[in-house]
Amino acid sequence: MDNHQIDAHLGIQTHHLIEQEFGDHFWHYHRTESTDYHVLDHLFREFEFSDTDQLVDMGSGTGRVLIYSAYKLKIPVVGVEFIPAAFNIAQRNILAFNEKMGQQYPITILNQPVEEYQISSRDTVFYFFNPFQLVIMRPVIYRIMQSVVAFPRKITLIYYYPLDSCIQFIEEKTDFQLKKTILLPGNQQDSREKIVIYQNNF
């Protein structure tokens, strides 16, 4: 099935491409764009999630990763989305999805900048899809590291279509180590078409 067909199966609409005029202060945010379902299927096949994981989608857009992860993995998920238009669509999608499935999946979404998100001791997996520049990624990763000091646990960073500057920062300035690289169709034409997975040494 393609993206539109899976959306229809889930009772949602997540194909929106939202261009936001952020202004000078938020130039480092990227537009809202959903991860293709085939990318998520690759991830779910090649990385084993634990039933005790809680996934946080940093820059969750219209809710595709949240809803599909909750549906396929049966774990709680949290989305952090700064753009009000995307956040409002995601809220509608979550309601429509739960109504179609006939149950309340553990999906939470917050409308705030990712660097202000208060990381919970339950958060164990963080998903990034090229959401912002290093100037934002850096404090987010530092917050995650501080959370590990306060609440020691294994943390997984999942980064799709990564920026070289962010990868360099993670590898040179943090304790996270590369655990897996998932090359996706199209990688030979576009070297960023991949998922890199980092974990701490817990």
Buried (B, 14 or more C-beta within 10 A) or exposed (E): EEBEEBBEEBBBBBEBEBEBEBEEEBEEBBBBBBBBBBBBEBBBEEBEBEEEBBBBBBBBBBBBBBBBBBBBBEBBBBBBBBBEBBBEBBBBBBEBBBEEBEEEBEBBBBBEBBBEBEBEEEBBBBBBBBBBBBEBBBBBBEBBBEBBEEEEEEBBBBBBBBBEEBBEBBEEEBEBEEEBEBEBEEEEEEEBBBBBBBBBEE
